[in-house]
Amino acid sequence: MGYTFWRRVRRAVQALAFVAALGLAVLTTRYAYRGLGADTLVHLSPLAGLATMLAARRWLGRFLLGLGLLALTLLAGRFWCGWLCPVGTLLDWVGPRRSRRAPKNQVPWRRGKYGLLFVILFAALWGNLTLLVLDPMTLFIRTVGMVVLPALNWLLVQAEGVLYRVPWLVDATAKADAALQGTLLSYKQPYYAGAVALGAAFAGILLLNLWAPRAWCRYFCPLGGLYALVSKVAWLKRKVSPACVACGACERICPMGAVDRDRAYESDSAECTLCLDCAPACPKGAISFAGEGRPSFGWPYDPSRRQALGAFAASIAGVTLVKIAARKPHPYPYRLRPPGVEEDALLAQCVRCGACLRACPSHGLQPAWAEAGLEGVWTPILVPRLGPCEYSCNTCGQVCPTGAIPPLALEEKRLTPIGKAYVDPALCIAWTGRGPCIVCEEMCPLPEKAIALVEVQAGPPEAPRTVQAPVVRHERCIGCGLCEFKCPVQGEAAIRVRLDPMG
């Protein structure tokens, strides 16, 4: 079996791995989750595992699979990037295979991925994981869950509205809707803060292909940087025999631009993703892949001591700035975390994958932006006006890949406060006397209601009226936000959940 056969095998493996990754991201829902989901994808990332363990100061055995893949890199080189990575596969499928627009001096660009890798790992030492937003596995999960699926959800709902008008398609449409609800389709249209920015960022990664094939993998991917660093000492390497006639076919076809004509068309094992494209392209059969114990150092873009020291200094400076931000001593009052979350533990363990956001059935969990400061960008917060923390759901803790959200049992979760609800008499329909309203009391899911109704005199002084108005029993309230979600007041709700001022 020649390299043409193995190249076809690689393409088949790429397709299967991509479909599997997409399936795991899609199935991360309360209704479909059965132990396989986006958390499994995160566990495949050794970068996420190493950074989280450094930040949390403890061993996380759930990342053994990712660390095993990193260990296999010692044998097979950077095979993950060329055979299994869903982002790499997508980059292979879109854009040109070859481009003349790649920078002639690639040395500073190729060092970029190492710089990002070092900054991420050093920042993790200081307990910060913000830059894990650049890990390709978390990037893929967020894009699928926060951009692709909500867009498909809206499009499919619109299509169903059209199909239901065709009498002979009604039954088929109803069956399709029943099959898709809870998996591809959500029961309610999800909305996510920053979805446009996230979609634009991922589109930018794809558009980098116009600059150079797999430009993201070559120059910027921190996970690729980790695999590249280990691949320096990998056993399996690309070799060029004396039969080479310097035709340059391998250099032109290499998607990573790893073949160097100035070194007799050799390639750095850290940059080679074992795509095998070069071997069939060689007219003399001078290219092979075989074992070799010699490390692949001495390339001009190899990470240097100066680069490592620069990343060390940058991590200290960056983490120091976010740690002294104004939000730290006095947090944003509506920064509501999932049940059981401790703020410092969340910031030290959350890899920003968005699995909890995707799994939340009410879509009330949203990515934080300014609410948690720079240190907490893309960590989960609850926005009750978009969706409450459902009383019968504990899925977010079950799908969290690192334990940043504790996997509380349902009964324990029901007793764990997120915040406390407060009524604003200036907005409340009952308290202002503009009409009767007891929606928040009716919606409170607790067996012993956390909202009571009291009779008050409300309305204008010249014509007061007796109405039943809501009062929160804070000793019972768990801050689930259902009252805020259901409040009929337009705009800001008349009852809002905030951090417990006495907590």
C-alpha positions in Angstrom: 0.0 0.0 0.0 1.5 3.3 -1.1 1.2 6.8 0.2 -1.7 7.6 -2.2 -3.8 5.0 -0.3 -2.8 6.3 3.1 -3.6 9.8 2.0 -7.1 8.7 1.2 -7.3 7.0 4.6 -6.3 10.3 6.2 -9.1 12.1 4.4 -11.6 9.5 5.5 -10.4 9.7 9.1 -10.6 13.5 9.0 -14.2 13.4 7.8 -15.2 10.8 10.4 -13.4 12.8 13.2 -15.1 16.0 12.1 -18.6 14.4 12.1 -17.9 12.9 15.5 -16.8 16.3 16.9 -19.8 18.0 15.4 -22.1 15.4 16.8 -20.6 15.7 20.3 -21.0 19.5 20.2 -24.6 19.2 19.0 -25.6 16.6 21.6 -24.6 18.7 24.5 -28.1 19.4 25.7 -30.1 18.6 28.7 -32.4 16.4 26.7 -29.8 14.5 24.7 -26.8 14.4 27.0 -25.9 10.9 28.2 -22.2 11.2 29.1 -21.0 12.2 25.7 -20.8 15.8 24.6 -18.7 18.9 24.3 -16.9 18.0 27.5 -15.4 14.9 25.7 -14.0 17.2 23.1 -12.4 19.5 25.7 -10.8 16.4 27.3 -9.0 15.8 24.0 -7.1 19.0 24.3 -3.8 18.6 26.3 -3.4 22.3 26.3 -6.7 22.8 28.2 -5.8 20.0 30.5 -2.3 21.3 31.4 -3.4 24.9 31.7 -6.4 23.9 34.0 -4.3 21.7 36.2 -1.7 24.5 36.6 -4.4 27.1 37.4 -6.3 24.8 39.8 -3.2 23.4 41.4 -4.5 19.8 41.2 -4.5 16.7 39.0 -7.5 16.3 36.8 -7.7 12.7 35.6 -10.4 13.5 33.1 -7.8 14.9 30.8 -5.9 11.6 30.5 -7.1 11.1 26.9 -5.7 14.4 25.8 -2.4 13.8 27.6 -2.4 10.4 25.9 -2.6 12.0 22.5 0.3 14.3 23.5 2.3 11.2 24.4 1.5 9.6 21.0 3.0 12.7 19.4 6.4 11.5 20.6 5.9 8.6 18.3 3.8 9.9 15.4 4.6 13.6 15.4 1.9 16.2 14.8 -0.7 13.8 13.6 -3.5 15.4 15.6 -3.4 18.6 13.5 -3.4 16.7 10.2 -5.7 13.8 11.0 -8.1 14.6 13.8 -8.5 18.3 14.6 -11.9 19.5 13.5 -10.7 23.1 12.9 -7.8 21.9 10.9 -10.1 19.7 8.8 -12.4 22.6 8.2 -9.4 24.7 7.0 -8.4 21.9 4.6 -11.9 21.8 3.2 -12.3 25.6 2.6 -9.9 27.9 0.8 -7.2 27.1 -1.7 -4.7 24.3 -1.1 -1.8 26.5 -2.4 -1.2 30.2 -2.2 1.6 32.5 -3.2 0.5 35.1 -0.7 2.2 33.5 2.3 4.9 35.8 3.8 8.3 35.2 2.4 9.9 35.6 5.9 7.8 33.2 7.9 10.1 33.2 10.9 8.3 35.8 13.1 4.9 34.4 12.1 5.7 30.8 13.0 6.9 31.9 16.4 3.5 33.3 17.1 1.9 30.0 18.1 4.8 29.4 20.6 4.4 32.8 22.1 0.7 32.3 22.7 1.4 28.8 24.1 3.9 30.1 26.6 1.7 33.1 27.6 -1.3 30.7 28.2 0.8 28.3 30.4 2.5 31.0 32.3 -0.8 32.8 32.9 -2.2 29.5 34.2 0.5 29.5 36.8 -1.0 32.7 38.2 -4.5 31.2 38.0 -5.7 32.9 34.8 -7.3 30.9 31.9 -8.7 33.8 29.8 -6.6 33.0 26.7 -8.0 29.5 26.5 -10.6 31.1 24.3 -7.9 30.5 21.6 -7.8 26.8 22.1 -9.2 25.3 18.9 -11.4 22.8 20.7 -13.1 25.4 22.8 -13.2 27.7 19.7 -15.0 24.9 17.8 -17.5 24.1 20.5 -18.4 27.8 21.0 -18.8 28.4 17.3 -21.1 25.4 16.8 -23.1 26.0 20.0 -23.3 29.8 20.0 -23.4 30.6 16.3 -24.1 27.7 13.9 -26.9 25.9 15.8 -28.9 29.1 16.8 -28.7 30.2 13.2 -29.9 26.8 12.0 -32.6 26.8 14.7 -34.0 30.1 13.3 -33.8 29.0 9.7 -35.4 25.6 10.4 -38.3 27.2 12.3 -38.9 29.6 9.5 -38.8 26.7 7.0 -41.3 24.7 9.1 -43.6 27.7 9.1 -43.7 27.5 5.3 -43.9 23.7 5.1 -46.9 23.6 7.5 -48.9 25.5 5.0 -48.6 22.7 2.5 -51.2 20.1 3.5 -49.5 17.0 2.3 -46.3 18.0 4.1 -47.8 18.6 7.5 -47.3 15.1 8.9 -43.7 14.8 7.7 -42.9 18.2 9.0 -44.4 17.4 12.4 -42.4 14.2 12.6 -39.2 16.0 11.6 -39.8 18.6 14.2 -40.4 16.0 16.9 -37.1 14.3 16.0 -35.1 17.5 16.0 -36.5 19.2 19.1 -34.0 18.9 21.9 -31.0 18.1 19.7 -30.5 20.3 16.7 -33.5 22.4 17.4 -34.1 24.1 20.7 -37.5 24.4 22.2 -37.0 28.1 22.3 -34.8 30.3 20.0 -31.5 30.8 21.7 -29.8 34.2 21.8 -26.2 34.7 22.9 -24.3 37.9 23.7 -21.3 38.3 21.4 -22.5 35.8 18.9 -21.7 38.2 16.0 -18.2 38.8 17.3 -17.6 35.1 17.8 -18.9 34.3 14.3 -16.7 37.1 12.8 -13.7 35.7 14.7 -14.1 32.2 13.4 -14.8 33.5 9.9 -11.5 35.4 10.2 -9.7 32.2 10.9 -11.2 30.6 7.8 -10.3 33.7 5.7 -6.7 33.5 6.8 -6.6 30.6 4.3 -6.6 33.2 1.6 -3.3 34.6 3.0 -1.7 31.1 3.4 -3.1 27.6 3.6 -3.7 26.6 7.2 -2.4 30.0 8.3 -4.1 29.5 11.7 -2.3 26.2 12.2 1.0 27.6 11.0 1.2 30.8 12.9 -1.4 31.2 15.7 -2.9 28.0 17.1 -1.6 27.5 20.7 -2.6 23.8 20.7 -0.7 23.4 17.5 2.2 25.1 19.2 2.2 22.5 22.0 2.0 19.6 19.5 4.8 21.2 17.4 7.0 21.6 20.4 6.7 17.9 21.3 7.0 16.9 17.7 10.5 18.2 17.6 11.6 15.0 19.2 9.0 12.7 17.5 10.2 9.4 16.1 8.3 9.4 12.8 9.7 11.9 10.4 9.6 12.9 6.7 12.7 12.0 4.8 14.1 13.0 1.4 16.4 10.5 -0.3 19.3 11.4 -2.7 16.9 10.6 -5.6 15.5 14.1 -5.2 15.9 16.3 -8.3 14.9 19.5 -6.6 11.8 20.0 -8.8 9.9 21.7 -5.9 6.7 19.7 -6.3 6.7 18.9 -2.6 7.2 22.5 -1.6 4.4 23.7 -3.8 1.8 21.2 -2.5 2.7 21.3 1.2 -0.3 22.9 3.0 1.8 23.9 6.0 4.7 25.4 3.9 7.0 23.2 5.9 9.3 22.1 3.1 12.5 24.2 2.9 14.2 24.4 -0.5 17.3 25.9 1.1 17.7 22.7 3.1 17.5 20.3 0.2 13.7 20.1 0.6 13.8 18.8 4.1 11.0 19.8 6.6 10.8 20.5 10.3 8.9 17.7 12.0 7.2 20.4 14.2 5.6 21.9 11.1 4.7 18.7 9.3 1.2 17.5 10.0 1.7 14.1 8.2 -0.8 15.0 5.5 1.2 12.8 3.1 0.4 15.0 0.2 4.1 15.5 -0.7 5.0 11.8 -1.2 2.6 11.0 -4.1 3.5 14.4 -5.7 7.2 13.5 -5.9 8.0 12.3 -9.5 11.0 10.3 -8.3 9.6 8.7 -5.1 12.3 10.4 -3.1 10.0 11.2 -0.1 9.2 8.7 2.6 8.1 8.7 6.3 10.1 6.5 8.6 11.5 6.4 12.1 14.5 8.5 13.2 15.8 9.3 16.6 17.4 12.7 15.7 15.5 15.7 17.2 14.4 18.4 14.7 16.0 21.5 16.2 18.0 24.3 14.7 15.3 26.0 12.6 15.3 29.8 12.7 11.8 30.0 14.2 12.4 27.5 17.0 11.2 28.9 20.4 14.0 30.6 22.2 14.9 31.5 25.7 14.2 35.1 25.0 10.7 34.3 23.7 10.0 32.3 26.8 11.2 35.1 29.1 9.1 37.6 27.1 6.0 35.4 27.5 6.7 35.1 31.2 6.9 38.8 31.6 3.8 39.4 29.4 1.8 36.9 31.5 2.8 38.6 34.8 1.9 42.0 33.4 -1.4 40.9 31.9 -2.6 38.9 34.9 -1.6 41.7 37.2 -3.7 44.2 35.3 -6.8 42.0 35.3 -6.4 41.0 38.9 -6.4 44.7 40.1 -9.5 45.6 38.0 -12.2 47.5 39.7 -14.7 44.6 39.5 -12.6 42.5 41.9 -13.4 44.0 45.3 -17.0 45.1 44.3 -18.4 42.8 41.7 -21.1 43.7 39.3 -24.4 43.1 41.2 -26.0 41.0 38.5 -23.0 38.7 37.9 -25.0 35.5 38.7 -23.0 32.3 38.5 -24.4 28.7 38.1 -25.3 27.0 41.4 -22.5 26.0 43.6 -19.8 28.1 41.8 -17.1 29.8 43.8 -15.7 32.7 41.8 -12.0 32.1 42.3 -12.4 28.4 41.5 -14.4 29.2 38.4 -11.8 31.6 37.1 -9.1 29.0 37.8 -10.9 26.1 36.0 -13.2 27.5 33.4 -11.8 26.8 29.9 -14.4 29.0 28.2 -15.7 26.1 26.1 -19.3 27.1 26.3 -20.6 23.6 27.0 -22.7 24.8 29.9 -24.2 27.6 27.7 -25.1 25.1 25.0 -26.6 22.6 27.5 -28.7 25.2 29.4 -32.3 24.4 28.4 -33.6 27.9 29.1 -30.6 29.6 27.4 -30.3 31.9 30.4 -26.6 31.1 30.8 -24.7 33.6 28.7 -21.0 34.4 28.1 -19.7 37.2 30.4 -18.2 40.2 28.8 -17.8 43.3 31.0 -19.8 41.8 33.9 -16.9 39.8 35.3 -14.0 42.0 34.1 -11.3 41.0 31.7 -10.4 38.0 33.9 -13.8 36.5 33.5 -14.5 37.0 29.8 -16.5 34.2 28.3 -17.2 32.6 31.7 -20.9 31.7 32.3 -23.3 34.1 34.0 -27.1 33.7 34.3 -29.2 36.4 32.7 -32.7 35.6 34.1 -34.5 38.0 31.6 -33.4 35.6 28.8 -34.0 32.4 30.7 -34.1 31.2 34.4 -32.1 28.6 36.1 -34.7 25.8 35.8 -35.6 24.3 39.1 -35.5 20.7 37.8 -32.2 21.0 35.9 -28.6 20.5 36.9 -27.1 19.9 33.5 -24.5 22.6 33.5 -22.5 20.9 36.3 -22.8 17.6 34.5 -21.3 18.8 31.2 -18.6 21.0 32.6 -15.3 19.4 31.5 -13.2 20.7 34.4 -15.5 20.9 37.4 -15.5 24.7 37.3 -19.3 24.3 37.8 -19.7 21.6 40.5 -21.8 18.6 39.5 -24.4 19.1 42.2 -27.1 16.5 42.7 -30.5 17.9 41.8 -31.7 18.1 45.4 -28.5 19.9 46.5 -28.8 22.2 43.5 -32.3 23.2 44.6 -31.0 24.3 47.9 -28.0 26.3 46.6 -28.7 30.0 46.2 -27.5 31.9 43.1 -28.6 35.3 44.4 -31.6 36.9 45.9 -34.6 38.5 44.2 -35.6 42.1 44.9 -38.8 43.9 43.9 -38.6 47.4 42.5 -41.8 49.2 43.8 -41.3 52.0 41.2 -41.7 49.4 38.3 -44.0 46.8 39.8 -47.5 46.9 38.4 -49.1 46.1 41.8 -46.9 48.4 43.9 -47.6 51.3 41.6 -51.3 50.6 41.7 -51.5 50.4 37.9 -53.3 47.1 38.1 -53.4 43.7 39.8 -50.4 41.4 39.2 -49.2 38.3 41.1 -47.2 36.6 38.3 -44.0 36.4 40.3 -45.7 34.7 43.3 -47.4 32.3 41.0 -44.2 31.4 39.1 -42.0 30.8 42.1 -41.1 27.1 41.9 -40.2 26.5 45.5 -42.6 24.3 47.4 -42.7 26.9 50.2 -43.0 30.1 48.1 -40.1 32.6 48.4 -42.5 35.4 47.4 -45.5 36.4 49.5 -48.4 38.7 48.8 -49.3 41.5 51.1 -52.2 44.0 50.9 -51.0 47.5 50.4 -52.6 50.9 49.5 -51.2 51.8 46.1 -52.0 54.3 43.4 -52.4 58.1 43.4 -53.0 59.7 46.8 -56.4 61.1 45.7 -57.6 57.6 44.6 -55.7 54.9 46.5 -56.7 51.3 46.0 -56.0 48.1 47.9 -53.9 45.6 46.0 -51.9 42.4 46.6 -48.2 43.2 46.1 -45.2 40.9 46.1 -42.7 40.7 48.9 -39.6 38.5 48.7 -38.8 36.1 51.6 -35.0 36.3 51.2 -34.3 33.4 53.6 -36.1 31.1 51.2 -35.1 32.6 47.8 -32.5 30.7 45.8 -32.3 33.3 43.0 -33.4 31.0 40.2 -34.8 34.0 38.2 -38.1 32.5 37.1 -39.9 35.4 38.6 -37.7 37.9 36.7 -38.1 35.9 33.5 -41.9 35.9 33.8 -42.4 39.4 35.0 -44.8 41.1 32.5 -43.2 44.5 32.8 -41.7 45.6 29.5 -37.9 46.2 29.5 -36.2 45.8 32.8 -38.2 43.5 35.1 -39.8 44.8 38.2 -38.3 42.0 40.2 -34.6 41.2 39.6 -32.2 38.7 40.9 -28.8 40.1 42.1 -25.9 38.9 44.2 -26.9 38.6 47.8 -25.8 41.9 49.5 -25.5 40.0 52.7 -23.6 37.0 51.2 
